[in-house]
């Protein structure tokens, strides 16, 4: 009889204990989000302007012109929200993201506001302000007219020159280096991919998409149970173990470098596309295929420095190694990109932030 009671009671106790722990975790997480959300109600946050919902609507609908209400102009649509073109009363063009109404929307919104109110760098997107009103969240960025890198590669009216590609990669490496050595600790982006790189009119790169970013303080790594995936760009080590390190961004950036070199015009870059790209890169690196096989056919060999291409190819392959121990640091990546820039022998001056 006692054994029967024990057999009945113990599973019940275990289930109740698990439920209590889950409730506490959810309650704590919700409480933290509410506290931070309340902090966002202040007029400014580290220099950011707090827009009202009326100001946002006016900017999106362009009510600055005399009695003219234009329709909204959608310039981008991502997993976290829709991006619209906007005009401020001063006449300044901006990009305004309306966050999707999802369960994790507030957490993503808070993460982006907190990161971009701290991280100020020439190669990181400039967040001008935000709006958190009537259950809606908006982010207001400086306008970047050329769109993102993924969109640019799909355009048929223009092709990124070799010089522009090296310039963009150098700028991105500079931004990642800044994040990984931030004064308060390592900021890990976790969402680096072609569409996370905006371009200005002069093709200056601006890293964006900080909704999933994490700051590890002064720690070098941390294990997370809720692994946030970044599609084919997800670090396989982080995906398996939940161990988040600076190397997680290195893996994603390595794949970006390979795409920028080869220039695949693929609307939806999937698992098979990635595997084909990696196989070709390895075959070129080992000499099974000539270096010309990894050139973007749209460039047709124009102004490509093959020595620089091979240098970037080699460091990119190290970045996409299966484990973080095999990957280089962002300093080593920056150094190789600097060498590639010198090898490319660009004559005209280009505004690139110092590494």
Residue pairs with C-beta under 8 A, 6 or more apart in sequence:
33 106
33 107
33 110
36 110
36 114
37 106
37 110
37 132
39 45
40 50
40 110
40 113
40 130
40 132
41 50
41 132
42 50
43 50
44 50
45 113
45 117
45 130
46 117
46 118
47 117
48 113
48 116
48 117
48 127
48 128
48 129
48 130
49 128
49 129
49 140
50 129
50 130
50 131
50 132
51 59
51 129
51 130
51 131
51 138
51 140
52 131
52 133
53 131
53 133
53 134
53 136
55 131
56 86
56 96
56 131
56 138
56 140
57 63
58 64
58 89
59 86
59 87
59 88
59 94
59 96
59 140
60 72
60 84
60 85
60 86
60 96
61 69
61 70
61 71
61 72
62 68
62 69
62 70
62 86
62 87
63 69
64 87
64 88
64 89
64 91
72 84
73 84
73 85
74 82
74 83
74 84
75 83
75 84
75 85
75 95
75 147
76 82
76 83
76 95
76 147
76 148
76 151
77 83
78 195
78 209
79 100
80 97
80 99
80 100
80 105
80 108
80 209
80 211
81 97
81 98
81 99
81 100
81 105
81 139
82 97
82 98
82 100
83 95
83 96
83 97
84 95
84 96
84 97
84 98
85 93
85 94
85 95
85 96
85 143
86 93
86 94
86 95
86 96
86 140
87 93
87 94
88 94
92 143
93 143
93 145
94 128
94 140
94 141
94 142
94 143
95 140
95 141
95 142
95 143
95 144
96 138
96 139
96 140
96 141
97 138
97 139
97 141
98 136
98 137
98 138
99 105
99 108
99 109
99 136
99 137
99 138
99 139
101 135
105 137
106 137
108 211
108 212
109 130
109 132
109 137
109 139
109 211
111 210
111 211
111 212
111 213
111 214
112 127
112 139
112 210
112 211
112 213
113 127
113 130
113 139
115 187
115 210
115 213
115 215
116 124
116 125
116 126
116 127
116 210
117 127
118 182
118 184
119 178
119 179
119 182
119 187
119 210
120 126
121 174
121 175
121 178
121 353
122 171
122 174
122 204
122 353
123 171
123 172
123 174
123 175
123 178
123 204
123 205
123 206
123 207
123 353
124 175
124 178
124 179
124 206
124 207
124 208
125 141
125 142
125 144
125 198
125 206
125 207
125 208
126 141
126 142
126 206
127 139
127 140
127 141
128 140
128 141
128 142
129 140
130 137
130 138
130 139
130 140
131 137
131 138
131 140
141 208
144 198
144 199
144 200
144 206
145 200
145 201
146 152
146 198
146 199
146 200
146 201
146 203
147 198
147 199
148 194
148 195
148 196
148 197
148 198
148 199
148 208
149 168
149 194
149 195
149 197
149 198
149 199
149 205
149 256
149 260
150 193
150 194
150 195
151 195
152 158
152 160
152 199
153 160
153 194
153 259
153 263
153 264
153 265
154 265
154 267
159 263
159 296
159 298
159 299
160 168
160 203
160 260
160 263
161 299
161 302
161 303
162 299
162 302
162 303
162 304
162 305
162 344
163 303
163 344
163 346
163 350
164 203
165 260
165 261
166 308
166 312
166 337
166 340
166 341
166 344
166 346
167 203
167 205
167 341
167 350
167 352
168 197
168 199
168 203
168 205
168 260
169 256
169 257
169 260
169 312
169 337
169 340
170 334
170 337
170 338
170 341
170 352
170 355
171 204
171 205
171 352
171 353
172 192
172 197
172 205
172 207
172 253
172 256
173 253
173 330
173 333
173 334
173 337
173 355
174 334
174 352
174 353
174 354
174 355
175 205
175 207
176 189
176 192
176 207
176 249
176 253
176 330
176 333
177 330
177 331
177 334
177 355
179 186
179 187
179 188
179 189
179 249
180 186
180 187
180 188
180 246
180 249
180 330
182 215
184 215
184 217
185 215
185 216
185 217
185 218
185 219
186 215
186 216
186 217
186 219
186 220
186 246
187 213
187 214
187 215
188 213
188 214
188 215
188 216
188 244
188 245
188 246
188 248
188 249
189 196
189 207
189 209
189 210
189 212
189 213
189 249
189 252
190 212
190 213
190 214
190 228
190 230
190 244
190 248
190 249
191 209
191 210
191 211
191 212
191 213
191 228
191 230
191 233
191 252
192 207
192 230
192 233
192 249
192 252
192 253
192 256
193 230
193 231
193 233
193 252
193 255
193 256
194 256
194 259
194 260
194 269
195 209
196 207
196 208
196 209
197 205
197 206
197 207
197 208
197 256
198 205
198 206
198 207
198 208
199 205
199 206
200 206
202 351
204 351
212 228
212 230
214 222
214 224
214 244
216 222
216 244
220 245
220 246
221 243
221 244
221 245
222 243
222 244
223 241
223 242
223 243
223 244
224 242
224 244
225 242
227 238
227 239
227 242
229 239
230 252
231 269
232 255
232 269
232 270
232 271
232 273
232 274
233 251
233 252
233 255
233 256
234 251
234 252
235 247
235 248
235 251
235 252
235 324
236 251
236 322
237 243
237 247
237 248
237 251
237 322
237 323
237 324
238 244
238 245
238 248
238 251
243 324
245 324
246 329
246 330
247 324
247 327
248 324
249 330
250 319
250 324
250 327
250 328
250 329
250 330
250 333
251 319
251 320
251 321
251 327
253 319
253 333
254 315
254 316
254 317
254 318
254 319
254 320
254 327
255 274
255 277
255 316
255 319
255 320
257 312
257 315
257 316
257 319
258 277
258 278
258 281
258 313
258 316
258 317
258 320
259 269
259 277
261 294
261 295
261 296
261 309
261 312
261 313
261 316
262 277
262 280
262 281
262 294
262 295
262 296
263 296
263 297
263 298
263 299
264 273
264 277
265 298
266 273
278 320
280 289
280 293
280 294
281 294
281 313
281 316
281 317
282 317
283 289
283 293
284 290
284 291
284 293
284 294
284 313
285 310
285 313
285 314
285 317
291 306
291 309
291 310
291 313
292 301
292 306
294 309
294 313
295 301
295 304
295 309
303 344
305 340
305 343
305 344
305 345
307 343
308 339
308 340
308 341
308 343
308 344
309 340
311 336
311 339
311 340
311 343
312 336
312 337
312 340
314 336
315 328
315 332
315 333
315 336
315 337
318 326
318 327
318 328
319 327
319 328
319 333
320 327
321 327
334 355
338 355
